[in-house]
Amino acid sequence: MTTDPRRGSVAELSLINGWLPVVLLVLGGIALFVLFARGGRASMITIAVAAVLAVLTYFLLNWLVLTVFDLLPEPLPGTVRLWIAVGVGVFALGVGSMFASSVGRKVTAVVCTVVALATAASQINVYFEEYPTLGTLVSSDENDVSAFAAASGVRSASEATPVVTRWKGNPGRSRVESAPIPGTVSGFNARPAWIYLPPAYTSPNPPLLPVLILVSGQPGGPQDWIVSGRLQQLLDGFAATHNGLAPVTVVVDPNGADDANTMCMDSDIAKADTYLTRDVVDWITANVGVDTNKAHWAFGGWSFGGTCAVQMATRHPDLFPSFIDLAGEREPAISSDRTQTVQQAFHGDTAAFDALTPLTLLSQKTYPDSWGFFAAGSDEPTTQQWMTEVSTAAKNAGMTVTTQIVPGQGHSWGVPTATLVPALDFLSPRMGFTT
């Protein structure tokens, strides 16, 4: 997959900015008004039931998600809960309008319910920025991506000098390709990785480039960095200011499924740490044709992936001396109940779990050769607290650290899309893009 040829078409209509979300919001308001505009006792009962269900949803949703069903390790943001509550209320209004009404009223109620639910979904998407354009909503391009072919005639090797001093050629065009990375050592069954190949990589005489390994959030998968994270667009922008140079970026899967959570650890769940540090590293070295000098490598991620990045940096500083933590957690977690996390992953052995967490390692060891970039949204106070705690511990352990707060963003893809390039700018002297 090269740069999207549909750019400028209907597919490029923004779902998070501009006129389309505003129009949907207006249409949703009109639809909601029409659903309310019905006289009679049945209508009053429907409105009362819908209002009660919406209020209960808003106040009880996190309790249900975190405690009753144990679906997520952290609460849903208030804005998201509000729009889910609106959706529940709208659905109740729509169902209520099916009773004791004419055929015309029923048809109108169905149309208005669909429009209002689409508005609620649109506003949730505006918050998370999961689907930035109409094209990403209707087609992920997953079936169009090319399979990665091992680099022919280009062998990986360790380079002592920065790539910027070794590259004088003419850039080609970037590509995004996909390849399975087998769990040869770990036995882990991962979904295919997505690989960004920079313009310099596709040139006639490519240099051996540094490597960035990325992990998406959870729930989610590697493709999220391509679609929601707009990875190719961001890295093409970085490459444009560096004569085609950017890291070969491999978005990998340490979970195996959207709803799975290995915490990027070797545990009773899976050998995810071994997969990332042995299988992934060995596969990149054997197949891609890159600079294998780990001083030029970095590991990064968003949300769950950010937590994973700090884990890799603290457990394997020899492999990943540079890392990017974008809105990561304080520590890995499966459940909001820490006891449940430890029970599922380590048979209840809290000491075994603690020994592998970043805060424990940062309190026990020093990392004078490690650099880390941290970021969080201004509207996610809990994540900011975690960022402050972990980044402070990293500084105290000898790391070179910088932090960034993204204005107007909650726990959304707006954080990584705003900070990935600044993170690479910060790490450029390490990775060899500047001297």
Secondary structure as the mmCIF struct_conf table of DSSP 4:
data_model
#
loop_
_struct_conf.conf_type_id
_struct_conf.id
_struct_conf.beg_label_comp_id
_struct_conf.beg_label_asym_id
_struct_conf.beg_label_seq_id
_struct_conf.end_label_comp_id
_struct_conf.end_label_asym_id
_struct_conf.end_label_seq_id
BEND BEND1 THR A 3 THR A 3
TURN_TY1_P TURN_TY1_P1 PRO A 5 GLY A 8
BEND BEND2 SER A 9 SER A 9
HELX_RH_3T_P HELX_RH_3T_P1 VAL A 10 GLU A 12
STRN STRN1 SER A 14 SER A 14
BEND BEND3 LEU A 15 GLY A 18
HELX_RH_AL_P HELX_RH_AL_P1 TRP A 19 PHE A 36
BEND BEND4 GLY A 40 GLY A 40
HELX_RH_AL_P HELX_RH_AL_P2 ARG A 41 TRP A 63
HELX_RH_PI_P HELX_RH_PI_P1 LEU A 64 VAL A 68
BEND BEND5 PHE A 69 PHE A 69
BEND BEND6 PRO A 73 GLU A 74
HELX_LH_PP_P HELX_LH_PP_P1 PRO A 75 PRO A 77
HELX_RH_AL_P HELX_RH_AL_P3 GLY A 78 GLY A 96
TURN_TY1_P TURN_TY1_P2 SER A 97 MET A 98
BEND BEND7 PHE A 99 ALA A 100
HELX_RH_AL_P HELX_RH_AL_P4 VAL A 103 PHE A 128
BEND BEND8 GLU A 130 TYR A 131
STRN STRN2 THR A 133 THR A 133
HELX_RH_AL_P HELX_RH_AL_P5 LEU A 134 VAL A 138
TURN_TY1_P TURN_TY1_P3 GLU A 142 ASP A 144
BEND BEND9 VAL A 145 VAL A 145
STRN STRN3 SER A 146 ALA A 147
HELX_LH_PP_P HELX_LH_PP_P2 PHE A 148 PHE A 148
HELX_LH_PP_P HELX_LH_PP_P3 ALA A 150 ALA A 151
BEND BEND10 SER A 152 GLY A 153
STRN STRN4 ALA A 157 ALA A 157
BEND BEND11 ALA A 160 THR A 161
HELX_RH_3T_P HELX_RH_3T_P2 VAL A 163 THR A 165
TURN_TY1_P TURN_TY1_P4 ARG A 166 ARG A 166
BEND BEND12 GLY A 169 GLY A 169
STRN STRN5 ARG A 175 ALA A 179
TURN_TY1_P TURN_TY1_P5 THR A 184 SER A 186
HELX_LH_PP_P HELX_LH_PP_P4 ALA A 190 PRO A 192
STRN STRN6 ALA A 193 LEU A 197
TURN_TY1_P TURN_TY1_P6 PRO A 199 THR A 202
BEND BEND13 SER A 203 ASN A 205
HELX_LH_PP_P HELX_LH_PP_P5 PRO A 206 PRO A 210
STRN STRN7 VAL A 211 VAL A 215
BEND BEND14 GLN A 218 PRO A 219
TURN_TY1_P TURN_TY1_P7 PRO A 222 PRO A 222
HELX_RH_AL_P HELX_RH_AL_P6 GLN A 223 VAL A 227
TURN_TY1_P TURN_TY1_P8 SER A 228 SER A 228
BEND BEND15 GLY A 229 GLY A 229
HELX_RH_AL_P HELX_RH_AL_P7 LEU A 231 ALA A 240
TURN_TY1_P TURN_TY1_P9 THR A 241 GLY A 244
STRN STRN8 VAL A 248 VAL A 251
BEND BEND16 PRO A 254 ALA A 257
TURN_TY1_P TURN_TY1_P10 ASP A 258 ASP A 259
TURN_TY1_P TURN_TY1_P11 MET A 263 CYS A 264
BEND BEND17 MET A 265 MET A 265
STRN STRN9 ASP A 266 ASP A 266
BEND BEND18 SER A 267 ILE A 269
STRN STRN10 LYS A 271 LYS A 271
HELX_RH_AL_P HELX_RH_AL_P8 ALA A 272 THR A 274
HELX_RH_PI_P HELX_RH_PI_P2 TYR A 275 VAL A 280
HELX_RH_AL_P HELX_RH_AL_P9 VAL A 281 ASN A 287
TURN_TY1_P TURN_TY1_P12 VAL A 288 VAL A 288
STRN STRN11 ASP A 291 ASP A 291
HELX_RH_3T_P HELX_RH_3T_P3 LYS A 294 HIS A 296
STRN STRN12 ALA A 298 TRP A 302
TURN_TY1_P TURN_TY1_P13 SER A 303 SER A 303
HELX_RH_AL_P HELX_RH_AL_P10 PHE A 304 ARG A 315
TURN_TY1_P TURN_TY1_P14 PRO A 317 LEU A 319
BEND BEND19 PRO A 321 PRO A 321
STRN STRN13 SER A 322 LEU A 326
BEND BEND20 ALA A 327 ALA A 327
BEND BEND21 ARG A 330 GLU A 331
BEND BEND22 ILE A 334 ASP A 337
HELX_RH_AL_P HELX_RH_AL_P11 ARG A 338 PHE A 346
TURN_TY1_P TURN_TY1_P15 HIS A 347 GLY A 348
HELX_RH_AL_P HELX_RH_AL_P12 THR A 350 ASP A 354
TURN_TY1_P TURN_TY1_P16 ALA A 355 LEU A 356
BEND BEND23 THR A 357 THR A 357
HELX_RH_AL_P HELX_RH_AL_P13 PRO A 358 GLN A 364
TURN_TY1_P TURN_TY1_P17 PRO A 368 ASP A 369
STRN STRN14 TRP A 371 GLY A 377
TURN_TY1_P TURN_TY1_P18 SER A 378 ASP A 379
HELX_RH_AL_P HELX_RH_AL_P14 PRO A 381 ASN A 396
TURN_TY1_P TURN_TY1_P19 ALA A 397 GLY A 398
STRN STRN15 THR A 400 VAL A 406
TURN_TY1_P TURN_TY1_P20 PRO A 407 GLY A 408
BEND BEND24 HIS A 411 SER A 412
TURN_TY1_P TURN_TY1_P21 TRP A 413 TRP A 413
HELX_RH_AL_P HELX_RH_AL_P15 GLY A 414 MET A 431
TURN_TY1_P TURN_TY1_P22 GLY A 432 GLY A 432
BEND BEND25 PHE A 433 PHE A 433
#
